[in-house]
Amino acid sequence: MKSILVTLFLFASLSSLAQDTTKVEQYCEVVATGRLLSNKVTIDIDYGEERSIWKDHRVRTDEGKLKKFNSVVDAVNYLGKDGWKLVNAFPISTGNGPMVYHYVFKKEFAKSDTD
């Protein structure tokens, strides 16, 4: 009986050690660029992944279709529904071209999900 209790205790101790509940913050950035002679914007979401000209990094719906945003607020709401929190927003002037707006978001993930 004693050996069964010791075995159960060891098993419970080891299984609790295996569960890493450490959280880490991850960041992403929405870059909204105005189009010349239009009130539309181009939205780019940068999750920090390596980018290649050979791979398509555009945001897609659950059905695999390209996600089109109606406005910057639509993109901000899209990330908010996914649990991202707005940290900062700032414009950058590109000289004579359109203004570029940057929105930085953060979200907590389990450390094991980010490795």
N, CA, C and O of each residue as an XYZ file, in Angstrom:
460
protein
N       0.828     -1.194      0.000
C       0.000      0.000      0.000
C       0.869      1.254      0.000
O       0.581      2.220     -0.708
N       1.927      1.232      0.795
C       2.811      2.369      0.889
C       3.483      2.647     -0.459
O       3.631      3.802     -0.860
N       3.885      1.589     -1.146
C       4.566      1.765     -2.435
C       3.621      2.347     -3.488
O       4.060      3.099     -4.358
N       2.346      2.014     -3.422
C       1.372      2.575     -4.355
C       1.217      4.068     -4.108
O       1.174      4.848     -5.059
N       1.132      4.479     -2.844
C       1.010      5.901     -2.512
C       2.254      6.673     -2.943
O       2.144      7.780     -3.470
N       3.419      6.105     -2.727
C       4.663      6.760     -3.134
C       4.703      6.893     -4.656
O       5.100      7.936     -5.176
N       4.300      5.854     -5.364
C       4.284      5.886     -6.820
C       3.317      6.951     -7.328
O       3.652      7.710     -8.237
N       2.123      7.013     -6.749
C       1.152      8.032     -7.145
C       1.671      9.439     -6.859
O       1.497     10.343     -7.677
N       2.300      9.625     -5.715
C       2.854     10.927     -5.361
C       3.943     11.341     -6.348
O       3.964     12.487     -6.796
N       4.836     10.434     -6.687
C       5.901     10.733     -7.650
C       5.319     11.056     -9.027
O       5.760     11.994     -9.691
N       4.340     10.285     -9.441
C       3.718     10.529    -10.743
C       3.049     11.904    -10.776
O       3.185     12.641    -11.752
N       2.336     12.242     -9.717
C       1.670     13.547     -9.644
C       2.704     14.673     -9.633
O       2.492     15.712    -10.259
N       3.801     14.480     -8.938
C       4.855     15.500     -8.877
C       5.497     15.694    -10.241
O       5.717     16.829    -10.664
N       5.798     14.615    -10.927
C       6.437     14.710    -12.229
C       5.509     15.310    -13.272
O       5.951     16.101    -14.106
N       4.237     14.952    -13.241
C       3.311     15.501    -14.227
C       3.085     16.990    -14.008
O       2.868     17.723    -14.973
N       3.129     17.454    -12.765
C       2.958     18.883    -12.520
C       4.181     19.664    -12.977
O       4.059     20.822    -13.375
N       5.352     19.050    -12.927
C       6.553     19.713    -13.414
C       6.554     19.826    -14.930
O       7.137     20.762    -15.478
N       5.923     18.902    -15.607
C       5.912     18.881    -17.066
C       5.034     19.980    -17.654
O       5.185     20.321    -18.827
N       4.142     20.529    -16.883
C       3.232     21.558    -17.384
C       3.838     22.939    -17.146
O       3.813     23.456    -16.029
N       4.377     23.522    -18.199
C       4.964     24.850    -18.112
C       3.871     25.876    -18.371
O       3.334     25.955    -19.476
N       3.546     26.657    -17.358
C       2.482     27.651    -17.494
C       3.050     29.058    -17.687
O       2.333     30.045    -17.516
N       4.316     29.154    -18.039
C       4.950     30.445    -18.244
C       4.315     31.153    -19.436
O       4.121     30.556    -20.494
N       3.997     32.421    -19.254
C       3.411     33.236    -20.323
C       4.478     34.190    -20.863
O       5.324     34.680    -20.115
N       4.425     34.441    -22.155
C       5.301     35.420    -22.785
C       4.458     36.347    -23.652
O       3.450     35.933    -24.226
N       4.879     37.593    -23.740
C       4.178     38.548    -24.584
C       4.766     38.496    -25.985
O       5.985     38.458    -26.155
N       3.905     38.494    -26.974
C       4.306     38.566    -28.372
C       3.693     39.838    -28.938
O       2.631     40.273    -28.491
N       4.353     40.428    -29.910
C       3.898     41.683    -30.487
C       3.650     41.535    -31.983
O       4.250     40.685    -32.642
N       2.772     42.360    -32.502
C       2.572     42.456    -33.944
C       2.338     43.922    -34.270
O       2.055     44.739    -33.394
N       2.464     44.229    -35.548
C       2.295     45.611    -35.993
C       1.404     45.656    -37.225
O       1.590     44.896    -38.176
N       0.437     46.558    -37.187
C      -0.392     46.826    -38.349
C       0.161     48.093    -38.989
O       0.305     49.123    -38.330
N       0.467     48.005    -40.272
C       0.943     49.171    -41.009
C      -0.121     49.515    -42.049
O      -0.444     48.704    -42.918
N      -0.655     50.718    -41.948
C      -1.695     51.181    -42.860
C      -1.123     52.300    -43.713
O      -0.721     53.345    -43.202
N      -1.091     52.069    -45.005
C      -0.553     53.050    -45.945
C      -1.680     53.566    -46.820
O      -2.403     52.794    -47.450
N      -1.818     54.879    -46.848
C      -2.830     55.479    -47.708
C      -2.454     55.339    -49.171
O      -1.276     55.345    -49.527
N      -3.461     55.214    -50.009
C      -3.231     55.129    -51.456
C      -3.364     56.519    -52.056
O      -4.218     57.308    -51.652
N      -2.513     56.804    -53.022
C      -2.581     58.103    -53.681
C      -3.915     58.259    -54.411
O      -4.405     57.329    -55.051
N      -4.480     59.444    -54.301
C      -5.737     59.801    -54.969
C      -6.888     58.856    -54.620
O      -7.755     58.588    -55.451
N      -6.886     58.354    -53.383
C      -7.940     57.443    -52.936
C      -8.108     57.578    -51.433
O      -7.187     57.998    -50.732
N      -9.283     57.222    -50.943
C      -9.493     57.210    -49.495
C      -9.300     55.811    -48.922
O      -9.561     55.592    -47.739
N      -8.850     54.869    -49.732
C      -8.592     53.490    -49.301
C      -7.188     53.390    -48.713
O      -6.330     54.229    -48.986
N      -6.963     52.355    -47.903
C      -5.643     52.106    -47.328
C      -5.222     50.668    -47.608
O      -6.056     49.781    -47.784
N      -3.925     50.464    -47.645
C      -3.375     49.126    -47.754
C      -2.944     48.709    -46.352
O      -2.214     49.438    -45.681
N      -3.403     47.518    -45.905
C      -3.123     47.022    -44.565
C      -2.110     45.883    -44.648
O      -2.274     44.947    -45.431
N      -1.059     45.975    -43.829
C      -0.071     44.900    -43.715
C       0.053     44.569    -42.233
O       0.251     45.463    -41.411
N      -0.062     43.290    -41.890
C       0.093     42.864    -40.494
C       1.391     42.087    -40.381
O       1.572     41.058    -41.031
N       2.301     42.595    -39.544
C       3.611     41.978    -39.347
C       3.627     41.286    -37.986
O       3.588     41.938    -36.943
N       3.685     39.945    -38.017
C       3.747     39.160    -36.780
C       5.190     38.853    -36.383
O       5.423     38.145    -35.403
N       6.152     39.377    -37.129
C       7.550     39.166    -36.800
C       8.153     37.924    -37.422
O       9.284     37.555    -37.106
N       7.404     37.274    -38.306
C       7.922     36.065    -38.937
C       8.885     36.436    -40.056
O       8.847     37.550    -40.578
N       9.740     35.500    -40.415
C      10.663     35.716    -41.517
C       9.855     35.834    -42.808
O       8.933     35.054    -43.046
N      10.199     36.790    -43.615
C       9.452     37.014    -44.847
C      10.308     36.662    -46.058
O      11.528     36.829    -46.060
N       9.635     36.179    -47.066
C      10.297     35.801    -48.306
C       9.411     36.235    -49.469
O       8.184     36.228    -49.362
N      10.039     36.610    -50.576
C       9.241     36.988    -51.737
C       8.559     35.775    -52.355
O       7.661     35.925    -53.183
N       8.975     34.580    -51.963
C       8.425     33.345    -52.516
C       7.215     32.846    -51.745
O       6.508     31.950    -52.208
N       6.970     33.423    -50.564
C       5.867     32.947    -49.729
C       4.845     34.061    -49.532
O       5.211     35.213    -49.298
N       3.582     33.720    -49.626
C       2.497     34.678    -49.455
C       2.185     34.812    -47.968
O       1.810     33.832    -47.324
N       2.336     36.026    -47.412
C       2.112     36.256    -45.990
C       0.821     37.016    -45.714
O       0.590     37.473    -44.595
N      -0.013     37.148    -46.729
C      -1.231     37.916    -46.519
C      -2.195     37.163    -45.599
O      -2.209     35.933    -45.557
N      -2.997     37.936    -44.866
C      -3.954     37.365    -43.916
C      -5.077     36.698    -44.696
O      -5.591     37.250    -45.669
N      -5.449     35.502    -44.254
C      -6.507     34.738    -44.920
C      -7.620     34.412    -43.923
O      -7.391     34.335    -42.716
N      -8.821     34.223    -44.451
C      -9.959     33.822    -43.633
C      -9.838     32.336    -43.307
O      -8.928     31.665    -43.794
N     -10.742     31.825    -42.493
C     -10.752     30.402    -42.154
C     -10.969     29.534    -43.382
O     -10.550     28.377    -43.413
N     -11.623     30.092    -44.396
C     -11.884     29.358    -45.633
C     -10.712     29.417    -46.606
O     -10.756     28.789    -47.664
N      -9.651     30.172    -46.257
C      -8.478     30.272    -47.112
C      -8.504     31.432    -48.094
O      -7.567     31.609    -48.873
N      -9.571     32.223    -48.062
C      -9.655     33.375    -48.959
C      -8.893     34.547    -48.358
O      -8.735     34.632    -47.140
N      -8.415     35.457    -49.220
C      -7.717     36.643    -48.730
C      -8.652     37.486    -47.876
O      -9.798     37.732    -48.252
N      -8.160     37.924    -46.731
C      -8.930     38.790    -45.844
C      -8.779     40.218    -46.330
O      -7.666     40.738    -46.412
N      -9.887     40.848    -46.651
C      -9.874     42.238    -47.089
C     -10.464     43.086    -45.970
O     -11.537     42.789    -45.444
N      -9.748     44.138    -45.621
C     -10.192     45.038    -44.576
C     -10.819     46.272    -45.198
O     -10.298     46.823    -46.168
N     -11.940     46.702    -44.634
C     -12.637     47.881    -45.133
C     -11.919     49.178    -44.757
O     -12.002     50.180    -45.467
N     -11.211     49.137    -43.622
C     -10.530     50.334    -43.121
C      -9.507     49.900    -42.072
O      -9.382     48.718    -41.751
N      -8.786     50.879    -41.555
C      -7.835     50.607    -40.479
C      -8.567     50.088    -39.247
O      -8.102     49.162    -38.583
N      -9.701     50.683    -38.951
C     -10.477     50.260    -37.787
C     -10.936     48.808    -37.949
O     -10.980     48.066    -36.967
N     -11.270     48.402    -39.147
C     -11.639     47.010    -39.407
C     -10.477     46.083    -39.060
O     -10.691     45.034    -38.454
N      -9.261     46.448    -39.432
C      -8.083     45.635    -39.111
C      -7.819     45.625    -37.604
O      -7.477     44.584    -37.043
N      -7.974     46.769    -36.953
C      -7.782     46.863    -35.497
C      -8.813     45.987    -34.783
O      -8.473     45.275    -33.838
N     -10.070     46.037    -35.228
C     -11.117     45.201    -34.633
C     -10.852     43.719    -34.869
O     -11.117     42.900    -33.989
N     -10.338     43.365    -36.031
C      -9.998     41.976    -36.362
C      -8.978     41.424    -35.353
O      -9.136     40.315    -34.843
N      -7.938     42.208    -35.077
C      -6.928     41.760    -34.106
C      -7.490     41.743    -32.684
O      -7.157     40.858    -31.897
N      -8.342     42.723    -32.352
C      -8.960     42.760    -31.025
C      -9.811     41.536    -30.751
O      -9.807     41.014    -29.637
N     -10.547     41.071    -31.762
C     -11.364     39.860    -31.602
C     -10.501     38.624    -31.392
O     -10.949     37.638    -30.806
N      -9.264     38.679    -31.870
C      -8.334     37.557    -31.721
C      -7.529     37.660    -30.428
O      -6.616     36.864    -30.211
N      -7.851     38.625    -29.565
C      -7.194     38.734    -28.263
C      -6.007     39.673    -28.208
O      -5.367     39.775    -27.162
N      -5.688     40.365    -29.296
C      -4.579     41.307    -29.308
C      -5.023     42.616    -28.657
O      -6.159     43.051    -28.842
N      -4.125     43.241    -27.897
C      -4.397     44.513    -27.219
C      -3.533     45.608    -27.828
O      -2.331     45.424    -28.019
N      -4.151     46.754    -28.134
C      -3.432     47.884    -28.715
C      -2.476     48.479    -27.683
O      -2.872     48.769    -26.554
N      -1.212     48.659    -28.080
C      -0.193     49.223    -27.202
C       0.112     50.668    -27.585
O       0.192     51.543    -26.723
N       0.281     50.910    -28.886
C       0.670     52.232    -29.338
C       0.254     52.419    -30.797
O       0.173     51.459    -31.564
N      -0.004     53.657    -31.157
C      -0.314     54.000    -32.543
C       0.404     55.295    -32.863
O       0.390     56.233    -32.066
N       1.039     55.350    -34.045
C       1.768     56.556    -34.418
C       1.854     56.673    -35.937
O       1.956     55.664    -36.635
N       1.813     57.908    -36.450
C       1.968     58.117    -37.895
C       3.427     58.406    -38.227
O       4.179     58.919    -37.397
N       3.813     58.069    -39.450
C       5.139     58.422    -39.959
C       4.946     59.049    -41.330
O       4.312     58.473    -42.214
N       5.499     60.224    -41.481
C       5.412     60.914    -42.764
C       6.487     60.369    -43.702
O       7.631     60.158    -43.300
N       6.100     60.148    -44.953
C       7.053     59.637    -45.939
C       7.441     60.738    -46.932
O       7.682     60.465    -48.108
N       7.497     61.956    -46.458
C       7.839     63.067    -47.339
C       6.627     63.530    -48.110
O       5.631     63.945    -47.517
N       6.698     63.465    -49.424
C       5.590     63.915    -50.266
C       4.513     62.854    -50.445
O       3.421     63.158    -50.924
N       4.806     61.614    -50.066
C       3.855     60.521    -50.240
C       2.807     60.508    -49.149
O       2.753     61.410    -48.313
N       1.980     59.485    -49.161
C       0.917     59.394    -48.142
C       1.478     59.098    -46.752
O       2.577     58.560    -46.617
N       0.721     59.450    -45.737
C       1.081     59.173    -44.356
C       0.981     57.659    -44.113
O       0.079     57.001    -44.633
N       1.906     57.117    -43.327
C       1.889     55.698    -42.975
C       1.598     55.605    -41.481
O       2.304     56.201    -40.668
N       0.549     54.852    -41.121
C       0.148     54.720    -39.723
C       0.566     53.341    -39.203
O       0.379     52.324    -39.869
N       1.135     53.338    -37.998
C       1.605     52.103    -37.377
C       0.815     51.871    -36.089
O       0.632     52.784    -35.284
N       0.355     50.639    -35.912
C      -0.386     50.243    -34.718
C       0.306     49.019    -34.145
O       0.407     47.992    -34.816
N       0.786     49.118    -32.902
C       1.500     48.014    -32.264
C       0.551     47.342    -31.271
O      -0.100     48.009    -30.467
N       0.484     46.012    -31.342
C      -0.375     45.203    -30.484
C       0.460     44.199    -29.713
O       1.577     43.868    -30.113
N      -0.093     43.710    -28.593
C       0.557     42.623    -27.862
C      -0.495     41.605    -27.431
O      -1.681     41.911    -27.307
N      -0.015     40.389    -27.208
C      -0.885     39.297    -26.778
C      -0.043     38.317    -25.982
O       1.119     38.082    -26.314
N      -0.618     37.746    -24.935
C       0.090     36.743    -24.135
C      -0.146     35.354    -24.698
O      -1.265     34.991    -25.059
N       0.931     34.587    -24.765
C       0.889     33.208    -25.224
C       1.595     32.344    -24.206
O       2.452     32.821    -23.463
N       1.235     31.069    -24.169
C       2.001     30.113    -23.372
C       3.382     30.006    -24.009
O       3.500     29.965    -25.233
N       4.408     29.962    -23.196
C       5.779     29.919    -23.714
C       5.967     28.734    -24.661
O       6.697     28.838    -25.647
N       5.320     27.622    -24.370
C       5.455     26.434    -25.211
C       4.873     26.639    -26.607
O       5.265     25.937    -27.540
N       3.940     27.591    -26.771
C       3.345     27.870    -28.085
C       4.240     28.724    -28.971
O       4.022     28.793    -30.181
N       5.249     29.381    -28.386
C       6.080     30.310    -29.146
C       7.420     29.719    -29.537
O       8.174     30.358    -30.271
N       7.734     28.549    -29.083
C       9.038     27.942    -29.395
C       9.057     27.342    -30.768
O      10.076     26.792    -31.187
